[in-house]
Amino acid sequence: MNDYRQYTVMNFVTDPDFMRWVRFGNPADEQFWNNWINNNPASKEIVEEARLLLLSVKTKEKTAGEEELQQEVDRLMGSIRTFPVEQKGVVRGMFVQPWMRIAASIIIILGCAISGYFLFSGGKKNSYSYADVVSGHNDLIERINSTLSPQKILLPDSSSVELAAGSRISYSATFARNATRDVYLSGEGFFTVTKDANHPFRVFANEIVTKVLGTSFIVKSIQGEKDIHVIVKTGKVSVYAQENASASETAAPKQLGGILLTPNQQVIYSVAEKHFEKKLVEAPEVVTSDETKVKQVQSLVFADAPVASVFEQMKTVYKIPIVYDAGKLSHCTITADCSNESFYNQLDLICAAINARYEVKDGEVVITAPGCK
């Protein structure tokens, strides 16, 4: 999520969520920002200066010429000097810093862009931002976590999302009438989805859509950040780039496509490069219910065990694909207690014992070994 406590005036005036609040002031935004300001009084003055700067912009449907832009900068600079700002009970004029002239030019240009972004998007390139997508629906419930801690939200189908601080989510009051269960996310959420193969669950998060039939996973898609992350905890997840995926493909029941992820895998989508990178999570975890976790961990103790069976057991415990040449490993055995070792430490230990090496490619482990005599 965005740490607004670290924001400067320029950070605020270029933040899409802040701009939407200042320009349109819908109830959900009003609630979020008023609560945030109350919880962060030290930032109140900076927020007010940023708000006044945005309100000073005269936006137009077309981009202003150079002379007109300069006139608007001069007008805005004059306006800034006269704006009263309240600080500790004293009303004062806003002192114009040297950087504000540059900021004024940027803000005016942004103002023109904002108007087109929010109001005049017809016929232009599709925008998949949370603000644009949600504005196209009139029947959505929006929930905003304005607290400093994760907040659990129960969805209409009994699925749930643990919404990170500063994040927001929108969804229909009921999923019963729809072929798909759709939610719209800005920020970060950990979803636990009730299984229903006939009604796919879809999370729209800016440029990507994540489709599941019943599983648990994390989506992190913060407006303005360069990457979007999807991390799978249990089950299987499909991830698509919205501009390349058809609605029929992402809505099709009982099937998954796109980039397929399984537990302990993640995909990182570069917004600028429009590219997916599939990889393992940094610290893979045992994938099992709490009741059987102890048994699964205990199964990682080996006594003169065939290495091939050790890798198979690791695949079962972590649900991570491990590729190896069974023929070359047919005479390799190992004795080791891996129950207290991390996944990567286990790989290091086993590979060192049989003079092998491994690499992680596209979310799976590939073992290269010379074999044993």
Secondary structure by P-SEA (a helix, b strand, c coil): ccccccccaaaaaacaaaaaaaccccaaaaaaaaaaaaacccaaaaaaaaaaaaaacccccccccaaaaaaaaaaaaaaaaabbbbccccccccccccaaaaaaaaaaaaaaaaaaaccccccccccccaaaaaaaccbbbbbbccccbbbbbbccccccccccccbbbbbcccccccccbbbbbccbbbbbccccccbbbbbbcccbbbbbccccbbbbbcccccbbbbbbcccbbbbbccccccccccccccccccccccccbbbbbcccccbbbbbbcccccccccccaaaaaaaacccccccaaaaaaaaaaaccbbbbbcccccccbbbbcccccccaaaaaaaaaaaacbbbbbcccbbbbbbcccc
